[in-house]
Amino acid sequence: MDSTSPSKEPRSTLHSLLLGLAPILLGLAIAFVIPRPASIAPAGWRLLGIFLGTILALILRPIPGGAVVLMAVTLAAIFGGLSIQQALGGYGDPTVWLVQAAFFISNALIKTGLARRIALLFVRAVGGSSLGVCYALSLTDMVLAPIIPANGARSGGVVLPIVRSIAELYGSQPGPTAAVIGSFLFTGVYQSICITSAMFMTGQASNALAAQIGNQTFHVPVTFPLWALAGIVPGLCSLLVVPWLVRRINPPEILRTPEARAFAASELRRMGAMDRGQKTVLVIFLSVCGLWMTSPIHHLDVAVTALAGASALLLTGVLTWDDVIRDHIAWDIFIWYGGLLQLGKAINDAGVTREFASAVGAAWGAAGWISLFAVAIVVYFYAHYGFASITAHMVSMLPAFGTLLIAKGAPAGLVFFAFACAANLSGGLTNYGTTPSPMFFAHGYVSFPRWWKVGFVVSLANLAIWSTAGVVWWKVIGIW
């Protein structure tokens, strides 16, 4: 997932209190100090204070993100002009249950070892060089991304252990030997994970939230097949270029890696033939993906398909109910995702995003949408240096920037996919940009300056690829 609560060192009580005070003061300042536009009702303005205070709390994280959002939902029902039924409405949204069911299916992929088998098959096939190993693990993440909406789970639980194992196979440890191969693999594979997160609506948890913003705020009919189609061409271009680019700026000392293929082959022999559980998960995995991709034909809601897949896993015994209720990551996301979804919808209904677009549009009155789009996408992308969560980045900036650009005449489909994908790609800038980044960085193979240098150079490449190949491809398939 994209975490709203990345790992940090324990804080003192005073530090936590100060971090908790900042969002409260921001919310109160907006609600009672900053002048309210006449077009927005008092309750809507208070709701904006609650919403922006929530986003700041998700960034500062005085308490876990799920707890923050649950409090915000409660405050919205007390002070924000929403009934309790309206405040809790996000938890009944089909998209929330799509993400929830996909987490349960991903649990089965990891539990049965099928996800690891897929990774080892790729390494055995194309892992004859250090670059090939990076491509193999990147392709693994791409294959798993359509069904595992937790980028931390699939990279941390499947890909990262193999990266570390291959590095150690060549005697590459944190410290003097990191440059042998480990530093390259850790940076190259991580950057690829940010790309695969951008390629699918299930690439990471908050993409489904972005899709709801696209549907409700921009009136773009975002579906799983459409996002996959939009992401496949620029995504594959980035996956081809980025590992090669990382090898140029962070080169490994070892270029040929026959031992990596041998390691994968030996691990596959040790695993043996696919057992009943893996075969069952594979059939359900392919069936769910197939039904998602063909939803425009049979019109079965993607949430129904995902829930049917999760139900099939429970019926076959591959997943137990204990597995489901113990998946604390899935239930944590259910709380913050459903709450944020409803808060964002309520802010839009209150006319806040329209008011923002009008105010900024007046300030940029002479600028056409193309020049404004170019400036906005760069500002939006590099604003992620200030975020430790793609979710907070999207929720706070995507509706405002999108509404502004669409009001200036920019095509809604182009705006949505450019900004939704950019939020994912920008996660590669830092060692805290999304859940997998601290997981990879904490192994100690890459120094802080090198991690940021690689992230910045790759960001330029990704912006160039997605603003050319992506924009042209989106024109070809009729998104704009």
Sequence and secondary structure as in RCSB ss.txt:
>XXXX:A:sequence
MDSTSPSKEPRSTLHSLLLGLAPILLGLAIAFVIPRPASIAPAGWRLLGIFLGTILALILRPIPGGAVVLMAVTL
AAIFGGLSIQQALGGYGDPTVWLVQAAFFISNALIKTGLARRIALLFVRAVGGSSLGVCYALSLTDMVLAPIIPA
NGARSGGVVLPIVRSIAELYGSQPGPTAAVIGSFLFTGVYQSICITSAMFMTGQASNALAAQIGNQTFHVPVTFP
LWALAGIVPGLCSLLVVPWLVRRINPPEILRTPEARAFAASELRRMGAMDRGQKTVLVIFLSVCGLWMTSPIHHL
DVAVTALAGASALLLTGVLTWDDVIRDHIAWDIFIWYGGLLQLGKAINDAGVTREFASAVGAAWGAAGWISLFAV
AIVVYFYAHYGFASITAHMVSMLPAFGTLLIAKGAPAGLVFFAFACAANLSGGLTNYGTTPSPMFFAHGYVSFPR
WWKVGFVVSLANLAIWSTAGVVWWKVIGIW
>XXXX:A:secstr
   SS       HHHHHHHHHHHHHHHHHHHHTS   TTS HHHHHHHHHHHHHHHHHHH SS HHHHHHHHHHH
HHHHSS  HHHHTGGGG HHHHHHHHHHHHHHHHHHTTHHHHHHHHHHHHH SBHHHHHHHHHHHHHHHTTT   
HHHHIIIIIHHHHHHHHHHTT  SSTTGGGTHHHHHHHHHHHHHHHHHHSTTSSTHHHHHHHHHHHTS     HH
HHHHHHHHHHHHHHHHHHHHHHHHS  S  B HHHHHHHHHHHHHH S  HHHHHHHHHHHHHHHHHHTHHHH  
 HHHHHHHHHHHHHHHTSS HHHHHH HHHHHHHHHHHHHHHHHHHHHHTTHHHHHHHHHHHHTTT  HHHHHHH
HHHHHHHGGGG S HHHHHHHHHHHHHHHHHHTT  HHHHHHHHHHHHHHGGGSSSSSSTHHHHHHTTSSS HHH
HHHHHHHHHHHHHHHIIIIIHHHHHHTT  
